[in-house]
Amino acid sequence: MFLSVFDIFKIGVGPSSSHTMGPMVAAARFLDRLRGSPFQPHGLRASLHGSLAFTGVGHATDRAVILGLAGFVPESFDAARADAVMAEIAATKQVNPPDLPAMRFDPKEDLIFDYGPALAGHANGMILMATDAQGDVIAQETYYSIGGGFVVTEAELHAGENGPGAVPVRYPFESAEAMLTMARESGLSIATMKRANELTRRSPEELKAGIARIWSVMNACIERGLEGEGILPGGLKVKRRARGIHQALLAERGLNLTAPHVINDWMSVYAMAVNEENAAGGQVVTAPTNGAAGVVPAVIRYWLDHVPGASSDKIEDFLLTAAAIGGLIKHNASISGAECGCQAEVGSAASMAAAGLCAVMGGSPEQVENAAEIALEHHLGMTCDPVKGLVQVPCIERNGLGAIKAVSAASLALRGDGAHFMPLDNCIEAMRQTGADMSEKYKETALGGLAVNVPNC
């Protein structure tokens, strides 16, 4: 099992990695298939199933599919151009992707929200079709958006993560237990082992530049969020709060009467800034998902801005350690809210952030594993119940609390020697079992929990 740091941390667009980025990626992949097809496509159709149907409008899934079929991809998304293309498609009822002929696509007729049973492979399923001049289907593919921007076809889902010919890595740990054993035997940190694995895929220069870009985009997202004002889109009339909180915190700096617990507000405001940007459709980094994108960058900013001795030179170690933990959780359970609830999103993010912080503050591999376990354990059972299907309530504040839990978990782990009762592997398995038992109403369908207990006015 190998998941790159660039698989866990993907640069993309809000508001959802599984419901916005994933469908856009799937559409791009379908276009690539058509480019290699001997048939001449004249039209396109799409159907959304399961959670993609139930919360698709709130997550801008319809817009993502339309733009994906027009040739957009998350990593180079241009919001201004997207608006113009959407207007053009509405007027002409056709899409014009690069290196393909213009194809008929009427969003009102050719994009279907199927509210029946979900597809068999995953809660986030979609079917893309190409038609000939008579409207008959000449190409069709089923895609699953499995969380964090990851997309697989039906065949890939059944084949598993590593197909034939996968390049071996130096430290192929598939569990936290194996990771710790390899760390003890090699005398290396988790970040060092993860770096060695990454270097089987790319050069040292590419790895360094890529991770630097991840942090640059994360930090820029925080800064935009701290300056953003106004009402978030979607109809809930949720007001951006990060700017106001941040300005109040700046005004209080240096006052002797400031309570110690105000440091929690700093952690929260960094996370809220990211998730307000995400809710507005801005550029974010999956960490490991869009809905949980604020936790990891918030903890890094907290560490850089408020912890004595912090150095930006260690950000690479932070993100590599966090990616190692995120990879274990994805491989052995899930990072998808539609599959396991918010414990798989904010819970996973808090676990990753706790591990990263513990590592850069001098924690041993055993303490890092302990930090990750503490953070995940105390998110177990958390539902994904977004009001109106929007990644706003409770998601924005939930990232702030996830950051606070991550810092607390790292601090507790550093107070110990790494020995603890509940192994991370068992906690991950408990999360998987809890997600499997969780009612579908609480797994990103907006059919239960806070999503249905909202004010009447």
TAFEN-V277094 format. One record per backbone hydrogen bond with DSSP energy under -1.0 kcal/mol. NH is the residue of the N-H (numbers start at 1). CO is the residue of the C=O. If there is no record, write none. Layout:
BEGIN
nh->(NH:NH)
co->(CO:CO)
END
This chain:
BEGIN
nh->(7:8:9:12:14:20:21:22:24:25:26:27:28:29:30:31:32:33:34:35:36:37:42:43:44:45:46:47:48:49:51:52:53:54:55:59:60:61:64:65:66:67:68:69:71:72:77:82:83:84:85:86:87:88:89:90:91:92:93:95:100:103:104:105:109:110:112:114:126:127:128:129:130:131:132:135:138:139:141:143:144:145:146:150:152:154:157:158:159:160:166:173:179:180:181:182:183:184:185:186:187:193:194:195:196:197:198:199:200:201:202:207:208:209:210:211:212:213:214:215:216:217:218:219:220:221:222:223:224:225:226:228:232:240:245:246:247:248:249:250:251:252:255:258:262:263:264:266:267:268:269:270:271:272:273:274:275:276:277:278:279:280:281:282:284:286:287:293:298:299:300:301:302:303:304:305:306:307:310:314:315:318:319:320:321:322:323:324:325:326:327:328:329:330:331:332:333:340:341:343:344:347:349:350:351:352:353:354:355:356:357:358:359:360:361:362:363:368:369:370:371:372:373:374:375:376:377:378:379:382:384:387:389:390:392:396:398:399:400:401:402:403:404:405:406:407:408:409:410:411:412:413:414:416:427:428:429:430:431:432:433:434:435:436:437:438:442:443:444:451:452:453)
co->(4:4:5:284:282:16:16:17:20:21:22:23:24:25:26:27:28:29:30:31:32:34:131:131:104:129:110:127:112:125:123:49:50:50:51:55:57:56:60:61:62:63:64:65:68:67:74:78:79:80:81:82:83:84:85:86:87:88:89:103:97:95:42:93:106:106:46:48:143:47:141:45:139:43:136:132:130:130:128:126:152:124:150:147:144:142:153:154:155:156:163:171:175:176:177:178:179:180:181:182:183:189:190:191:192:193:194:195:197:198:198:203:204:205:206:207:208:209:210:211:212:213:214:215:216:217:218:219:220:221:222:224:238:230:241:242:243:244:245:246:247:248:252:255:259:260:261:262:263:264:265:266:267:268:269:270:271:272:273:274:275:276:278:277:12:10:289:290:294:295:296:297:298:299:300:301:302:303:307:311:312:314:315:316:317:318:319:320:321:322:323:324:325:326:327:328:329:336:337:382:341:342:345:346:347:348:349:350:351:352:353:354:355:356:357:359:358:364:365:366:367:368:369:370:371:372:373:374:376:379:442:393:386:387:390:392:394:395:396:397:398:399:400:401:402:403:404:405:406:407:408:409:410:413:423:424:425:426:427:428:429:430:431:432:433:434:439:440:384:448:449:449)
END
